[in-house]
Amino acid sequence: MKRWNNITLILCLFLFSFIGSNEAQVEMPQSGDSIFRFKALLEKPAPFTVFEVADIKFPCVDHLMAVTNESPRPQINYINQSDDEEMYSVSEGNLYLNGYKGHDPFLNLPDKEIVFLNPVQLTDSDIINKKKLSGESEFIVLFQGKELPESVTGLKSYSDLRSVQLNGKLKWEIRYVGEDRYFEFNQVVEGQVMSNLFRYSVQSYRIRTDKWIDVKPGQYPELASLFTPKIYQSRSLFAEDDFLPSLEFIDYPYRQVVYNAKRNVKQIPFCDDLKMGIQVFPNPTYGDLNIQFNNAVKQEYTFEIIDIIGRKLWSEKLYVNAPVFLHELDMPVLSKGVYLYGISNSKGQRIASSRLIIVEP
């Protein structure tokens, strides 16, 4: 199985499109306006028509606040409690994504500022007739050597590595799907649905030891293996007057629902106030298994599978390098039955365990 780092939805959450006609006007946010963002993992792809907000157990809520600037053209930035930031601008009635500060799309490391050299157009007043928007934009990401996994920095050839600069490219496509609806407590919310596809790749990179060096293809294979192309797919529904979508499903590489509201409708804790939580899913499973850390302490963890008489059958070490970390476990083939899983920290202390059920497809 292939490992996927959770970028905490960076561009999947940002690359949205307005829906409407030349006459329709989306209400622009003002400084101080809030968005309360709820996220939850899903085991199956979900259609909008059967989704009910009240039925979802969201672990926490993220509070984002708008900061606006009218010069030289309208800019709207959303900042959350962790100082992550989404940077938008508006020109000729269309919305653009200028960049963001948050988790990068390759290693899922936090506090990375990414600025698109060509702002990504997210809206078009004639999208219903055009059916889709598409384009590409370049960006740069800088990593410190100490941020990279020990599997690379522990090698002798990387002992002097101080920094890595990636020159990346985003290819994006946003398609108009049609009208749909979902249930929001005691009301039906109708809106327009968009399908979003984002492809991230690295064009070139440089490393710094005592000086900056342009890396040639194949020169540092262990380093290049960290920055493989990433693909993200999602579906977003825009209710009338939405600036951002009120509901979105992330379909790939993991399944997640994202619900944006103007108030803390579930009255649940803010994500930054929670202690570390660990989710292992799906369970029961046919053999595929994912693990997600929320509010994680950065360190190495060990996931192991144990049979019912206590014998360790398999284990995998995970280096968790971000507050929210999603990983697809490279599971062995196991017979149908009941097992136990355990999770230990870097000191070998067991911090979580539960029953694991393997079923036949």
C-alpha positions in Angstrom: 0.0 0.0 0.0 1.1 3.5 -0.6 1.6 6.0 2.1 -0.3 9.3 2.0 0.5 12.2 4.3 -2.4 14.3 5.3 -1.8 17.9 4.1 -4.8 18.8 6.2 -6.7 19.6 3.2 -4.7 22.6 2.2 -5.7 23.2 -1.3 -8.6 20.8 -1.3 -10.2 23.2 1.2 -9.1 26.3 -0.7 -9.7 25.7 -4.4 -13.4 26.4 -4.6 -15.5 28.2 -7.2 -18.4 30.6 -7.1 -21.5 29.5 -8.9 -23.9 31.9 -10.5 -24.7 34.3 -13.3 -23.6 37.8 -14.0 -26.5 39.1 -12.0 -25.8 36.9 -8.9 -23.7 38.6 -6.2 -21.8 36.7 -3.6 -21.7 38.4 -0.2 -18.1 39.4 0.4 -16.7 38.8 3.9 -15.7 41.7 6.1 -12.8 41.9 8.6 -13.8 40.0 11.7 -16.3 37.7 10.0 -15.9 34.1 11.2 -16.1 30.7 9.7 -16.3 27.6 11.9 -14.9 24.6 10.0 -15.9 21.1 11.0 -14.1 18.0 9.7 -14.7 14.3 10.1 -13.4 11.1 8.4 -15.7 9.0 6.3 -15.4 5.3 5.5 -17.4 5.5 2.2 -17.9 8.1 -0.5 -21.0 10.1 0.4 -23.6 11.6 -1.9 -24.9 15.0 -0.9 -28.5 14.0 -1.0 -28.3 11.6 2.0 -25.9 13.6 4.1 -27.2 15.0 7.4 -25.0 17.4 9.4 -26.7 16.3 12.7 -25.6 12.7 12.2 -21.9 13.3 12.0 -19.7 13.2 15.1 -17.1 15.9 14.5 -14.2 15.7 16.9 -13.6 19.5 17.1 -14.1 22.7 15.3 -11.5 25.1 13.7 -12.2 28.9 14.0 -11.2 31.1 11.1 -11.4 34.9 11.0 -11.4 37.1 8.0 -9.0 40.0 7.5 -9.7 42.2 4.4 -7.8 44.8 2.5 -9.1 46.9 -0.4 -5.8 48.0 -1.9 -4.6 47.6 -4.7 -7.4 45.1 -5.2 -9.8 43.4 -2.7 -8.0 40.8 -0.6 -9.5 38.4 1.9 -7.4 36.3 4.2 -8.7 33.8 6.6 -6.5 33.1 9.7 -7.2 30.3 12.3 -6.1 29.8 15.9 -2.8 28.2 14.8 -1.9 31.1 12.5 -2.6 29.1 9.4 -3.7 31.4 6.6 -5.7 31.3 3.3 -4.9 34.2 1.0 -7.5 35.2 -1.6 -8.0 38.2 -3.9 -10.9 39.5 -6.1 -10.5 41.0 -9.5 -13.3 41.8 -12.0 -15.8 39.9 -9.9 -13.7 36.7 -9.9 -12.0 35.0 -6.9 -8.3 34.0 -6.9 -6.2 32.0 -4.5 -2.9 33.8 -4.0 -1.4 31.3 -1.6 -1.6 29.9 1.9 0.4 29.3 5.1 -0.2 25.8 6.4 0.7 22.2 5.6 2.7 21.6 2.4 1.2 19.1 -0.1 4.2 16.7 -0.1 5.4 16.1 3.5 2.4 17.6 5.3 4.7 19.8 7.4 3.1 22.8 9.1 3.8 26.5 8.9 4.8 26.4 5.2 4.1 29.5 3.3 3.3 28.8 -0.4 2.7 31.7 -2.8 1.5 30.9 -6.3 3.5 32.8 -9.0 0.3 33.0 -11.0 -2.8 33.3 -8.8 -5.2 30.4 -9.2 -8.5 31.5 -10.6 -11.3 29.9 -8.6 -14.4 31.6 -9.9 -16.1 32.6 -13.1 -19.5 34.2 -13.4 -20.2 32.1 -16.5 -19.0 28.8 -15.1 -22.4 27.1 -15.7 -22.0 27.6 -19.4 -18.2 27.1 -19.6 -18.6 23.9 -17.5 -15.0 24.0 -16.2 -12.0 26.1 -15.2 -8.4 24.8 -15.5 -4.9 26.0 -15.4 -1.5 25.6 -13.7 0.7 27.7 -11.4 4.2 27.4 -10.0 5.2 27.7 -6.4 8.2 27.4 -4.1 8.5 25.5 -0.7 11.4 25.7 1.6 12.3 22.9 4.1 14.9 22.9 6.8 17.1 19.8 7.0 16.0 19.1 10.5 12.4 18.8 9.3 13.1 15.9 7.0 12.6 12.3 8.1 15.5 10.6 9.8 15.4 7.9 7.1 17.1 10.6 4.9 19.0 12.8 7.3 20.5 9.8 9.0 22.3 8.8 5.8 26.0 9.9 5.6 25.5 11.6 2.3 22.9 14.0 3.9 24.7 14.7 7.1 25.5 18.3 6.0 22.1 19.1 4.6 20.7 22.4 5.9 17.8 23.3 3.6 15.9 22.0 0.6 14.0 24.3 -1.8 11.4 22.8 -4.1 10.1 24.4 -7.3 6.7 22.9 -7.6 3.8 23.0 -10.0 0.0 22.8 -9.4 -2.3 21.7 -12.2 -5.9 22.2 -11.3 -9.3 21.6 -12.9 -12.7 22.6 -11.5 -15.8 21.2 -13.2 -19.4 22.3 -12.8 -21.5 19.2 -11.9 -25.1 20.6 -11.3 -27.6 21.2 -8.5 -27.8 19.1 -5.3 -28.9 19.4 -1.7 -28.1 18.1 1.8 -29.7 18.2 5.3 -28.6 20.8 7.8 -30.4 20.1 11.0 -34.1 21.0 10.4 -33.7 22.4 6.9 -32.7 21.4 3.4 -29.7 23.3 1.9 -29.7 23.5 -1.9 -26.8 24.6 -4.0 -24.5 24.1 -7.0 -21.8 21.3 -6.9 -18.3 21.5 -8.3 -15.8 18.6 -8.8 -12.2 19.6 -8.0 -9.0 17.9 -9.2 -5.5 19.1 -8.1 -2.2 17.6 -9.2 1.0 18.6 -7.4 4.5 17.9 -8.7 8.1 19.0 -8.3 9.8 20.5 -11.3 13.2 20.9 -9.7 14.9 21.4 -6.3 18.0 22.8 -4.7 19.8 21.8 -1.6 22.0 23.8 0.8 25.0 22.5 2.6 27.7 25.1 2.9 26.2 26.7 -0.3 23.2 26.3 -2.5 23.4 23.5 -5.2 21.1 22.8 -8.1 20.2 19.1 -7.9 20.5 17.0 -11.1 18.0 14.3 -11.8 18.9 11.1 -10.0 21.6 12.8 -7.9 19.9 12.3 -4.6 17.3 9.5 -5.0 16.4 9.2 -1.3 15.5 12.9 -1.2 13.6 12.8 -4.4 11.5 9.8 -3.1 10.1 12.1 -0.4 8.6 14.5 -3.0 6.6 12.3 -5.3 3.5 13.7 -7.2 0.3 14.0 -5.2 -3.3 14.0 -6.5 -6.3 15.3 -4.5 -10.0 15.1 -5.5 -13.0 16.7 -3.9 -16.6 17.8 -4.4 -18.0 21.0 -3.0 -21.5 22.4 -2.7 -22.2 26.1 -2.7 -25.4 27.4 -1.3 -26.7 30.8 -2.3 -24.4 33.7 -1.4 -21.6 31.3 -0.3 -18.1 32.8 -0.4 -16.7 29.4 0.5 -18.6 26.1 0.1 -20.8 25.1 3.0 -20.1 21.4 2.5 -17.3 19.5 0.8 -16.4 15.8 0.4 -12.7 14.9 0.0 -12.7 11.7 -2.0 -9.0 11.1 -2.6 -6.4 10.2 -1.3 -8.6 9.9 1.9 -12.3 10.4 2.6 -13.3 13.3 4.7 -16.3 15.7 5.0 -15.7 19.4 5.6 -18.6 21.6 6.8 -18.3 25.4 7.0 -20.7 27.3 9.2 -21.0 30.9 10.4 -21.3 29.8 14.0 -20.3 26.9 16.3 -23.5 25.0 15.5 -22.4 21.8 17.4 -21.0 23.6 20.4 -17.9 21.4 20.5 -14.3 22.2 21.6 -11.9 24.1 19.3 -9.3 21.8 17.8 -6.4 23.6 19.3 -7.8 22.9 22.8 -7.9 19.1 22.5 -5.4 16.6 23.7 -4.0 14.1 21.1 -6.5 11.7 19.6 -5.9 8.7 17.4 -8.3 7.1 15.0 -7.8 3.7 13.2 -10.2 3.0 10.4 -12.1 1.3 8.8 -12.7 -1.3 11.5 -14.0 -3.9 10.6 -11.9 -3.9 7.4 -11.1 -6.0 4.4 -7.4 -5.4 5.0 -6.9 -1.7 4.2 -6.2 0.3 7.3 -5.5 4.0 8.0 -4.4 5.8 11.2 -4.9 9.5 11.9 -3.3 11.5 14.7 -5.0 14.7 15.8 -3.1 17.3 17.9 -0.2 15.0 17.7 3.1 15.2 19.6 5.9 15.0 17.0 7.9 11.8 17.5 8.2 8.2 16.2 5.3 5.8 17.0 4.9 2.1 16.5 1.7 0.4 15.3 1.5 -3.3 15.8 -1.0 -6.1 15.3 -1.3 -8.9 17.9 -3.3 -12.1 17.7 -5.8 -13.1 20.5 -3.1 -15.0 22.4 -0.8 -12.1 22.5 1.7 -12.9 19.8 3.0 -9.9 17.8 2.2 -10.6 14.1 3.4 -7.4 12.4 4.5 -3.8 13.2 5.3 -0.5 11.4 7.1 2.5 12.7 5.5 6.0 11.9 7.3 9.3 12.2 4.5 11.8 13.0 5.7 15.2 11.9 2.5 17.3 11.9 -0.3 18.1 14.4 -2.8 16.3 12.1 -1.3 13.3 10.4 -3.0 10.7 8.2 -1.1 7.5 7.1 -2.2 4.4 5.1 -0.6 1.4 6.8 1.3 -1.1 4.7 -0.7 -4.0 6.0 0.2 -7.6 5.6 -2.3 -10.2 4.3 -4.3 -11.4 7.4 -6.8 -14.2 7.6 -10.4 -13.3 8.5 -10.7 -13.0 12.3 -10.4 -10.9 15.5 -7.1 -9.3 16.3 -5.8 -6.5 18.6 -3.8 -3.5 17.6 -1.5 -1.4 19.8 0.2 2.0 19.4 3.3 2.9 21.3 5.3 6.1 21.6 9.0 6.6 21.1 9.7 5.5 24.7 7.9 2.2 24.1 4.9 3.2 26.2 1.5 1.8 25.0 -0.7 4.8 24.4 -3.7 3.1 22.6 -5.0 -0.3 21.9 -8.3 -1.8 20.7 -9.8 -4.8 18.8 -9.4 -5.1 15.1 -11.7 -7.2 12.9 -10.7 -8.5 9.5 -13.5 -9.6 7.2 -13.6 -11.2 3.8 -14.4 -9.0 0.8 
